[in-house]
């Protein structure tokens, strides 16, 4: 199978695997801390049960709306919810979607998943910070093609790294403003 890959595809696969392993080691450390606190089993069981129920419905809606990728992120993906927690779902569509299409899709997600507090996020227009957050802490619900999620993570990392210098300048500027007006 590897011999059929082009050099570019192989580089992407290696980079994706590296990012995955780095994220995995960070996640394992966080999970170990939860294990020590005796919380891991309940948190993971809750997330797994919700995701397993969602996947067939998500697949149906993703195919209907021509989505390439659908992920759960935010407090639900981290297992840190409270009574007012919403359900953050990010998607990447095959082509740009209008607001009316996104609103219709959100209505269908709400109806079919029987959840009242769904927040849909279009990854096409997301900021580098949001892309990074979704890439770092999300649960895959649907990918049209294998490696779609890995490719998204690479793209998100690249966008964040390109914007990092500007984000640091903005943070320094805000810090100066706060110090000046404190």
N, C-alpha and C positions, 0 to 999 in steps of 0.2 A: 504494500500500500504506500509506503514512504517513497519508493522508487518512482511512483507516478506523480509526485508533487513537484511543482516548479520550485526554483530556488526561492522566489518571493513567498510562495505559500509555506515553504519549510521555515523561512525566517519568521513569518507571522506565527506559525504554530509554536516555534521555540520561544518566541517572545510571550505569547499567550500562556504557555506552560510555566515560564518563569514568573509572570505576574500571578498566576494561579498559585504557585508554590509559595510565593512571598505572602500573598493574602491568606493562604491556608495556614502558614506558620503563625501569622498574627492572630487569626481566628482561633487556632488551637490554644494559644496562650490565653485569650479571652475566655474560651470555653473551659480551660483548666481552672481558671478563677471561679467560674460558675460551678464547676464540679466540686471544688473545695467548699463552696457555700451550699451545696446540696440542691441547687436550683436547675441545673442543666436538663435533667430528664423531663421535668414538667414543661419547661420552655420549648424544648425541641419537639416534644410530643404535640403541644398545642399548634406550633407552626406547621409541622408535617401534616396534621389532620386537616387544617384549613387549606393548605396548598393542594393536597390530594383531592379534596372536594372541588376546588376551583378549576383545576387543570382541564377537565373535559369541556367545561363551559367556556373557559378562556380560549381554548383551541378553536371552538366553533365561532366565537366572536372575532378572533384574530383572523381567521380565514375569510369571514364575511367582510371585514374592513381592510383586508390586505395588509395586515401587520407583519413585520419581520421579527419583532421581538416584544415580549411583554414580561415585565418583572414587578415583583412586590418589593417595596422599599419603605424606609421610614420605621416608625415605632413597631408596626406589625412584623416587619422582617427581623427586627432586632429582638422581638419578644418583650418589649417594654411598653405595654399598653396600659391605658386607664379608661375609665368609663366614657370619656369624650374623644378617645382616639379615633382618627379617621383611618381609612385604608388607602394608602398611597400606591397607585399603580402607574408605572411609567411604560410608555410604548414607543416603538419606532416603526413608522409606517413606510410602505414601499414608495409612496409619493406623498407630497405635502397634502395635509387635510385642512379643510376650512373649519371655521368655528362651529357651523351648524352640524357638520359631520361629527366633530368631536363631541358636541352636546348630545347628539343622537346616540353615539356610542356610549357615552357616560350613562345615559338613561337606560340603555340595554344592559350594561354592566350592573347597574344598581338593581334592576328588576330581576335579572337572571341569577345573580349571586345572592340575592336577598339581603343586601347590605344597604344601609341608608346613607352612609357617610363615605362615599368613594371619591377620591381626588385623582383625576387622570392628569398625567403630565406627558406632554409631547416632547420626546427627546430631541427632535429636530431643532427646536428653538431654545433648548435649555442652555443655561450658562455653564462655563467650564467648572465652576464649583459644584453645581447641581449634578452635572455629568459625573464628576469624580465621586460624589456621595452615592449616587445610584450604582456606579460601578463597584464601589467598595463594600457597600452593605445592602445587598439585594438578594432576592430569592427568584430564581428563574421560574417563570410560569409557562412560557411558550417561546420557542425559537423556530422559525420557518425552516432554516437549514442548520445542520450541525456547524458549530463554531461561530454562529451569529452572535452569541453572547460574548464569546472570547474576543471577537473582532470589535464589538462595541466597547469592551473594556480597554482594548488597545487605543481605540479612537478617543475615548474619554481621558485616558492617561496623557495622550499626545496633546489634546486641547488644553488640559490643565497645565501641563509643562510649558506650553506656548504662552499661556496667560499668567503664569506664576510671577514673573517679574513685575507686570503691571499690578497684580493683586498686592504684591509686597509694597510697591510704591503707594498704592491707595491706602493700605494699612498704616504706613508710616505717616502719610499726610493726615489721616484721621487722628492718629496718636498726637501729632503736633497740635492739631486744632483743639483736641480735648485738653491737653496740657495748657495751652494758651488761654482757654476759656474756663479753666477750673478754679 
